[in-house]
Amino acid sequence: MKKIILFFLIISTVNAENSQKASSIFNMITKSITKKTEPVIYIHKEVKSLQLFPGNIKIVKECEEADIIILSTLKNIPSKCREKLLFGTRYSHLDNENVIGAFFWQKGRPNILFYKKRLELNGIKLDSSYNKYIEK
């Protein structure tokens, strides 16, 4: 019984660490995109890591107030949100031409991807440290 409890304790610790890492990466990305020290974001549906560990991000309940919309799904995006900067949490979100980039987990590793043309269309110039994450 003690082994089972220890196993679940280790798993929950690893999940918490991944959530904190994801939140830290979202913080870094949103600050770079918006050029603000405390970006204002709206989460469409649910992004647990940001909701548990928001860091220096201000999360709002209405997308009109946000600098950027973090998407966990592309379904039923309110029309008033579609004019904002959209950032995905899945690789498949990049199929939508309005999504400027995505942060997602693949094979247990965090991945960041931006499309150069979409960044340019939105007047976004990222720091050179992001060059390896930008697809031409």
Secondary structure, 3 states (H helix, E strand, C coil): CHHHHHHHHHHHHHHHHHHHHHHHHHHHHHHHHHCCCCCEEEEECCCHHHHHCCCCCEEECCHHHCCEEEECCCCCCCHHHCCCEEEECCHHHHHCCCEEEEEEEECCEEEEEEEHHHHHHCCCCCCHHHHHHEEC
